[in-house]
Every structure is written in C-alpha cells, then in structure tokens.
Amino acid sequence: MNTFNITGRISRDVALYATSSGNNFAWISVAVKKKFKNKDGKYDADFIEIGAWRQKAEFANKYLKKGDMVGVQGHMTVETKYNEHSGHNESQISLVADEIEILASKPKEYTSEDYKKVKEKVEDKKEEVQEADPFEMFGAEVEIKDEDLPF
C-alpha cells in the first residue's frame, strides 16, 4: 500500500507552475505539528513538501493560503537517477497529493480598532440590560403562598 495522510497548516502561499507540455504543477508546504514538546515546552513542526498536479494544483493555488489547516491524502513516488559525481544511482522520494481538503481557514488577526468596536457594542448592551426591569413580565406584584415555599 502506497499512501500517506497529513494534517497541518499551509506554511507559505502556493505558487502555480506549468510544465513545457502545459500541465499545471504546484508545491504545497504543510507544517505538521510533532506529537511531543521540545525542551522549551513547545511543539516543533516538520515542513512537508507535497506536489500537486493539474486540477489539484489549480485548486491549491486558488483556494489555499498561508495558515489554512488542510488534510492531504496522497502517494509517494521514487525517482532514481545516476549521479556522475558519486558514480552511483541516487533515489529521491516525492509526495504527490491525490486529495486535498480545507479543514479550517487561518484565524483572523484582529486589530485594536476591532477590539474597540466590540467593546462599544458590549457597553451599549450593558446599558440596555441595566435600564430594563427583569421582573416586568410578571406584573406589578408576585404572590407566593406559604405552601409553595420549599422550606
């Protein structure tokens, strides 16, 4: 079985390329968080380069942006080439995307102006609540009988 599944965040914006035969191609860099914390108590990440061809490359270029959480399913390919300098064959493994799914968009970065607007709305609601009578719907007087009391 030749499959891989990766979940992580796009670590840089995707760029679309075209081969000389007109096929679209894109490299997608996905930062995958490691399972264990480092000595500083933080999680490190592996940066995985994944190739996407044709419609997958166009999809990635159009919809993926740095910071998006994605799930990628694909397969590995192995290229073997003769290295004249070393005098022997060398293999290179590449990951190719078969499926790409956007799991979450990058969280929005809020400005101080955004926080001011939210604070103003909260203050306006506080004033409305303070001015309202919470017992208004019950009428002027609520009558409770002694037998209705739990004690």
Secondary structure, 3 states (H helix, E strand, C coil): CCCEEEEEEECCCCEEEECCCCCEEEEEEEEEEEEEECCCCCEEEEEEEEEEEHHHHHHHHHHCCCCCEEEEEEEEEEEEEEECCCCEEEEEEEEEEEEEEEEECCCCCCCHHHHHHHHHHHHHHHHHHHHCCCCHHHCCCCCCCHHHCCC
